[in-house]
């Protein structure tokens, strides 16, 4: 079952998600897990035959605006 948060959004929409600031992350339901909060977040779905099997997530806990559209395209290509 899906939970709440950014990973669930990526799985449900089957679309990559790029968030530049901690404010954007919190607004969409990002929750702190572990010792540090993400300030930049990028997630792209892992799909097989159009069905999600997971999410590739990159995050930076030190800098906002760390990831850009090039990073999104690269992560999507890897996924």
Residue pairs with C-beta under 8 A, 6 or more apart in sequence:
2 8
2 11
2 12
4 29
4 31
5 29
5 30
5 31
6 17
6 19
6 25
6 28
6 29
6 30
6 41
6 43
6 57
7 43
7 55
7 57
8 29
9 17
9 28
9 29
10 16
10 17
10 43
10 44
10 45
10 52
10 55
11 45
11 52
11 55
13 45
14 45
14 47
14 50
14 52
15 45
16 42
16 43
16 44
16 45
16 72
16 75
16 76
17 28
17 41
17 42
17 43
17 44
18 41
18 42
18 67
18 68
18 69
18 71
18 72
19 25
19 28
19 30
19 40
19 41
19 42
20 40
20 64
20 65
20 67
21 39
21 40
21 64
21 65
22 30
22 37
22 38
22 39
22 64
25 37
25 38
25 39
25 41
30 38
30 41
36 61
37 61
38 59
38 60
38 61
39 60
39 61
39 62
39 63
39 64
39 66
40 59
40 60
40 63
40 64
40 65
40 66
40 67
41 57
41 58
41 59
41 60
41 67
42 57
42 58
42 59
42 67
42 71
42 72
42 75
43 55
43 56
43 57
43 58
44 55
44 56
44 72
44 75
44 76
44 78
44 79
45 52
45 54
45 55
45 56
45 79
46 52
46 53
46 54
46 55
46 56
46 79
47 53
47 79
56 75
56 78
56 79
58 67
58 71
58 75
60 66
60 67
